[in-house]
Amino acid sequence: MTAQEIKDFCKENNFTYKDLAQKLGWSEPSLRATIASGKISEQTSAAINLLKETIELKKQLKDWETIKSIFKNI
């Protein structure tokens, strides 16, 4: 994962660096320093990828809950 991919991920999900840092259990200055250096560790990449997956799964669950609700009301 590159620093640009992290920036794009934040933009796509309307996260500030502070938001992302909190979700990863980091401080904002640590995240900013990591992005600025461009040295993204495997652990950081894995954590962000898991966060991406969680966000996608929550969207899918919401969709299924909507479908379930529609069928329940038929």
HELIX and SHEET records of a PDB file:
HELIX    1   1 ALA A    3  GLU A   12  1                                  10    
HELIX    2   2 TYR A   17  LEU A   24  1                                   8    
HELIX    3   3 GLU A   28  SER A   37  1                                  10    
HELIX    4   4 GLU A   42  LYS A   72  1                                  31    
END                                                                             
